[in-house]
Structures are given as C-alpha cells and as structure tokens.
Amino acid sequence: MLGQWFKKVFSQQKQQSQDIEKSKKEQNAQSINPSLPHTLLLLKDQFGQSPDFTVRTLSGQPADPSGLAVCYFEGLIDQKLLTSLFEGLIHGGSDNTQSKTNPNQIASRLLESLPSGHIQIIRTEDQLLTEILSGSAVIIMNNCPFSLAVMISGGARRSVEEPSSQTVVRGPKEGFTEDVTTNIALVRRKIRSPKLKFETHNIGQLTHTTVVIAYIQDVANPDVVQELTQRLQSIDTDSILESGYIEEFIQDSPLSPFPMMIDTERPDTVAGGLLDGQVAVLVDGTPFALIAPVTFFNFFQTPEDYYQRYDISTFLRCLRLVAFLVSLLLPSLYIALTTFQQEMIPTTLLISLTAQREGTPFPALVETLLMEITFEVIREAGIRMPRVIGPAISIVGALVIGQAAVEAGLVSGAIVIVVSFTAISNFVIPYFSMSSAIRLLRFALMFLAGFLGIFGILAGLIPLLAHLLSLKSFGVDYLMPYGPFFKSNMKDLVIRAPWWAMKTRPNVKSGGNRIRQAPHQYPKGTSNRLDNMKEPEQ
Amino acid sequence: MGKHTLRVSELVICLSLFEIGSTTLFFMGSEAKQDAWLAMLIGALAGLILLILHLSIYRQEPNLDLFQLFRRYTGKYMGSLLNFMFVGYFAYETSRNVRDLGEVTLLTLLTRTPLWIVSLIAILVVANTVRYGYKVFFLICVILFPGMVVGYAIISILFPATGLLHLEFFLPILENGWMPVFKAAIPEIVSFPFGQVVLFLVFYPHARRAKNLPKAVITVYLLTALALTFLNQLIVLVMGHKLASFSTLPLLQSVQLIRLTEVFERTDALFILLFFLGLGIKMAAFFTGAVIGLERITGVSFKTWVFPMGAVIYGVSFLSPNYTHHIIVGRDITLNTSSPFFQIVLPLVLFIIMKIKRAPDNTA
C-alpha cells in the first residue's frame, strides 16, 4: 500500500519532468554565429559579470577578419597548459600571413600545431557553453562557423590520499578523489586490460555531472550492464551532487532499508568487484563509487580479506556476522529476557541484574531506548562537531552519561554494557550503509521485544527474513548463496577459501566468464631442487 | 505464477519441515502407550501409501496442480465445488495452527497477553510471508532448515547426556498385542501429520522437471518419519507414557527437565521457538495452498486473497471456546472424519477418474 502511494506521488512529477525536457530541446541546437563580436557578447550575456570568466583576444580587434579570442574560466583550467596553449597560438597564428583570411585554414593549422591532446570542434552555442563550463579553453575565430575546444581542465583538486572511511591494515592505501578522471586512472592502473570498459553519461540539466559505468567485458553480465545503462539514462533531474543521488534513482526495491549497492572509496574494492563480474558506477565530484549487483554478504567482506591469510579472514568474517547479530539483537534480547523470560538467565546473574535494577525507575524498554538514543546522539555529535571539541565529547559521553547515569540511579549498569557492546559491534560492519540499516531495524525490534518478549523478536525476524529473500539487486537474489543455495559460491562467503582453491568467480549470476584461474595451483613447489641445498659449513 | 521455479531440494526440505510442523507439540499415539513408536511407524507406512498415490497422480499430469486436476477431471461445477472444499480444508488447518500457536504462547512465553493479540501477530506474520509468493516461503524453509535440525539434534543429544532417558519405559513391548497399536495409528496418525502431505499436490507442479522428484520426496518423507518417531518416543522414555498422555506440551515439559551446568537451565524458551517455526511453516504452507486454490477458482491473483483469507482464518481460529475443546475437535473429531475425506477419499477418487478418462488415450 505504501508502495502504491509512493507511485502515485511520483507519477504526478513525471508530467513536470516531461515539460522540462520539452523546453530543454527548444533551447539548444542553435549554431554558432560566425561573427566573433556577436559570440563574445553572447557569452558575456550568458555568464553575466562572473569575475572568473576570462576572454583573451589575439591579433588586434575582435572585429578584424583575422580576429581570434580564447575564452575560459579562470579556476577550471590548468595554468601551465594555458601558457603552452598561448605559446602555440602565437607561433601558429603569426606564421603565414597569406592564409590569415581563411578561417578554415587557420583552424586546421591550429589543430595540427596546438600542444594539446584533446581538441574538439564545436558547432552549437549550447556545446560552446558546456565546453567552457567543463574546463576547456575555447578558441573562437571571426568569420568561422565553428570553434575549437581545447581540454585543459585543472585547477585546485585534492590529491590521492588514504581513504578515511574504509581503512585497511594491509593493502593499498590510496583512495578515490573527487575527480572522476583520476578515479578512472586509479582503477585502470589495477586492471590493465583493453577489456576494461568505461562508458560515460552526462546527468543533470544544471550540474552536468559526469557519471561513468565501469565493467570488464566478458566478465560482467551484459544484461546487468544494459539494465544499469538504461536506468542511468532514464534519470531526469537537474542535479547530481553525489553518488547517493544516483543510488536512490537506480536501486531496486527503493523502500527497503537495506542498501542495494555497495558504496566504496577504495579503488581496490572496485577492481575486485569488477573482477568478480560486478559493475561499478563512478560519479564526478565524489570519492564514493557504487558497485552492483551485490548480495547481503558482500557487505560483510572487505578487500583486506583477500590480502590476509585465508584462515584469519574466515575467522574475521565469522566475527563480523556475529557482530551483525549482536548489533541487531542484543538490546532487544536484553529487554525480552529481563522483562518476560527471566527464567532463561542463570540464577546468579539474574540476582545481580535484579539488584542493579532495583533502584532504577524505568522499565527495561524505556531504559534501553534512553541509552540507545543517547548513544546515537553522541555518535552523530562525534561526526558533526568541530574537531577541536573532540575530547570534550568523549569526556561527556564516557563519564557523564555512562558512569554518572548509573550512579545517579537513572539506568542500571548492565544496560550501559549492552548499549556500548551493541555500538562497538555496529562499527565492525565494514559498510556504513549496512550498519545504518541495522541501526534502524534495531529500534523496531526493541519495541517488539518490549511488548512481546522473545515472541515479538521472532515476529520481527521472520518478516525481515522474508523481506531479505524477496530482494533482488539487478537480478541477483540478495541472500544469494544461501537462499537460493549455490554450493559453488560457498568458497567465498563466510569461509574465504585460499586463492589457489578458488578456480571460479564467486557470483554465479553476475558474470559470464566464470573461470578465474587454472586449477591445481596448490603451492607445492616445482622440484626438489631446494631439498638438495647444501648445509652451510661451519 | 511462474512455472518450474522450485528446486527439488527446496521442495523436499519444505516437505520435511511441514511434516515436523506442529507434530512435536503433541504426544502421538498415546493409545498405544509405550508402543507409540510402533504406532508412529505404522502410521508413517500407511501415509507412505498415500504419498505414493499422490505422486502417481502427479506423474500422470505433472503440469497440473490439485485444483486444476479436479477442475479438469470432475467438470467445471463439481470441480469448483471440490476445490472450494479443499480451500476450506486448508484454511481450517491454518486456523487450527494459529490457535495452537496462540495457546502455546499463552501457556509458556506470554502468560498475561490476550489470545487475540498473539493470534493477530501470528496471522499477520504468516500472511506477510504468503504475500511474497510460494518461492520466498520455500526459501525461508531452506534457510531455517539447518536451525531446526540443529535444535532438534541438541534436544536428542541432551536427553541421554543428562541421564534423563529411562530405557525401561520401552517395556513391555506389545503388552496388549497389535490391536491398540493399529487403533492408535489408523486413522489418527495417518491423518496427522502424515496424510497432510496432500497439500503438496499444489506444489509439485511448480518444481523443476526432475526424474528424481518422487524418489527424493519418498526418501525425505521416510527420514522425517523416522525422526518424528524418534522424537515422539523420547517423550515416552523421559516421562513415561502415563505422564506423557496427560501433559499438554509433553516434549516441552521434558525439555524443562534438562539441566546442564549452571548456564543451560531453563532453555525451554529457546525450544519453544523451534515449535513456533514449525507451526509457522505449517501455517504458511496451508495458507499458501488455500490462496492458490482461490486464485485457481476465481482467476484473481492470490495476492488479493491474502488479506481476506487471513481475516477468515483469524476468525475461525476462535471457534473453540477453550483449548481443551480445540484439542478434542482437532485430535478426535476432524482426524477421524474430515481429514480422511480430503487426504484419502478425494485423491483416490481423483486417481480412479484419471485412470478411467485417460485409458482411451493410452489405447488410441
């Protein structure tokens, strides 16, 4: 019912978006006026009095038959490249006086001589504006029906740094930046194959954000690529500022609390995903790339699992799943046991719990909710506050709220342990989107446990399971290797098999070419050469 | 609904859990006293004959489910009438399980909560599962299966480990001859739980084409029957048949006796969850069968029927004024009258009609 209501609301907006598209089509497609002064006037008119918009005229006046102007935005271009562009222009322009009058010849000579790898001929006014706005220097010639756009974009950018939200002990330390070309390079440096494909889309009528789909041909499922492309193309909005916008527009089951795509700022995660047959979406302006299709268990795997020994990785994966269960269930189990099923608690523990709760005024549900909400507030404050005040928050959080609340008789001591262990467990889950989903569900389960005890928890978990089983991410079942069961996927799930034992890619459904490597690579050495090594003489 | 989307493994796992369902709540074959295990085995063998009957119906028309079969072979009106009766039977079985679950909850976990709240939550959870379609339901069974197996295995290990088993309760075997054993087995144990597999005539056609389907179904059926017999006899060996036949929830009462160190004392609350899962699976299976039946009769998608059907089931679950009445109706009346009609008579009639109608085809 909720879904239908959403659909109704959204379909009303569809009409509006069609109107926007119509007006958009009427606007462009006007070709450039050959007169240079006219074009310059148009640009000044369009960009207003922006202080960063620069027009540099060469060869005398713009109205001269050989008039030539270079237009660009100061902050969007690379100063060094601009200097060399001007050097090229001045050398090329003053070369031959005969052909000065013919703009076509000037243009072809410039195309040959300019020191840049990326020159484009543009013919419409709309293109002209877009190119200038995306960091090109545009060379406009008088009496010429087209202009040349030289891509020299640059300017202030963050360099490649260690990712701040997804860290590893062992493994590459580089993270994506806000610049999509850098990000593409980071991925391409890991997979040096012509089969690695990038497809560019331009989304957002105002922001014109570059959105890139990355996949490996023959490894990724072509249907998934096609579906993703189609969904991207059907986005009709004026702005895309972060990959989160894209995610909400293209994900399956938009009303589910569970994330249907992985977001990562690690190039090695993207490369690993691509090699598993997944498809990645890189968005300009954010270091977070999206990966699809994903399964539930992908959210409990980190790239580090593959760099460490397989046994310790397996242990860590089990630990993460336990942490997931704790984070989801511990507060509600505490409520259920202390309120309804006290007999399940061992007697001595029960006595000490009851003694603690003796002086506290609230029922267990209220107590737990109080502490959980307090913790969520502290957690949010930890992210938003200015870094300088950090220590103050930890003192307030740990001492005042933790210890003092117990001493003041507001809550019992056990609940502080429960809430803090739940919180710590929540941080174990590698992907923030998944841990946020669990945070929400935890509150729902706490209410159920508060009213109906263990019965309530079960009544909450079964619909959750049914919901998870009904989810699909780009055609791949969300709980894939368990429900439906795929034996071959079990090698890289909770257990991370050693590399030499993983002959095939893990995702049965996502890839076409499933063979990853040759079989029988158990490292047993090639000969007994080393056995015959001589003992060093004393 | 898509055809052939169920794997055989999913189907048989669900069949196994369906058979376990609510059976472990009760002490089966109490008339046979300490020979309850023999009664169970006889019941299981008789049920096996029924199962083979169902499977041979499926073999003749592997593309049609129970409702389509009746429609085709008994005509439009008669078929619709019989289908309605089957829908009613499935819905009634669901409502019985709703009441069972509600009463068990009131007896054990939530002693002061009103019955209507517990039943309402149970039917909402089950209806929500049914709403996703049979595929999701079968997958839930697959995911819960390891948990159920481990749970019952732990019970089976803990009884001997904590010295609660009294093997002398086996004796004397066949104290009063075979008659009480047969009387206990037929028709009660055949009707519940073994004969209820008639429901799966609705699901067989959705399974992927596989030659081993009948074989897999029979194997899993036999294994489940053995496990049920074992669990049932555990009750006798722990409590003795006299106490067991008086107890409302004998297996649960036995589990309460388990004391392991200081930590695992009253673990029965955890094992109640096993009963709940079993009951829930049985409910969801019958509920799914009922709404698929309504879809076949009316041509309206089953999703539309989930809510009204749920409301009817919820209402019917309150028919009995108290649990004792509910148990007497369930264990004494329906098992001897309506259940054999739906589980034995109708499938047998169907099979015979199919044989007669198809005979000319074979010769021609």
HADDOCK unambig.tbl for C-alpha pairs under 7 A between the chains (distance, minus, plus):
assign (segid A and resid 343 and name CA) (segid B and resid 266 and name CA) 6.09 0.50 0.50
assign (segid A and resid 344 and name CA) (segid B and resid 265 and name CA) 6.97 0.50 0.50
assign (segid A and resid 344 and name CA) (segid B and resid 266 and name CA) 5.16 0.50 0.50
assign (segid A and resid 344 and name CA) (segid B and resid 267 and name CA) 6.12 0.50 0.50
assign (segid A and resid 346 and name CA) (segid B and resid 262 and name CA) 6.39 0.50 0.50
assign (segid A and resid 346 and name CA) (segid B and resid 263 and name CA) 5.43 0.50 0.50
assign (segid A and resid 459 and name CA) (segid B and resid 125 and name CA) 6.34 0.50 0.50
assign (segid A and resid 463 and name CA) (segid B and resid 125 and name CA) 6.29 0.50 0.50
assign (segid A and resid 463 and name CA) (segid B and resid 128 and name CA) 6.84 0.50 0.50
assign (segid A and resid 463 and name CA) (segid B and resid 129 and name CA) 6.60 0.50 0.50
assign (segid A and resid 466 and name CA) (segid B and resid 129 and name CA) 6.05 0.50 0.50
assign (segid A and resid 466 and name CA) (segid B and resid 136 and name CA) 6.44 0.50 0.50
assign (segid A and resid 466 and name CA) (segid B and resid 140 and name CA) 6.70 0.50 0.50
assign (segid A and resid 469 and name CA) (segid B and resid 136 and name CA) 6.05 0.50 0.50
assign (segid A and resid 470 and name CA) (segid B and resid 132 and name CA) 6.92 0.50 0.50
assign (segid A and resid 470 and name CA) (segid B and resid 136 and name CA) 6.22 0.50 0.50
assign (segid A and resid 482 and name CA) (segid B and resid 143 and name CA) 6.84 0.50 0.50
assign (segid A and resid 483 and name CA) (segid B and resid 139 and name CA) 5.49 0.50 0.50
assign (segid A and resid 483 and name CA) (segid B and resid 142 and name CA) 6.88 0.50 0.50
assign (segid A and resid 483 and name CA) (segid B and resid 143 and name CA) 6.51 0.50 0.50
assign (segid A and resid 484 and name CA) (segid B and resid 139 and name CA) 6.37 0.50 0.50
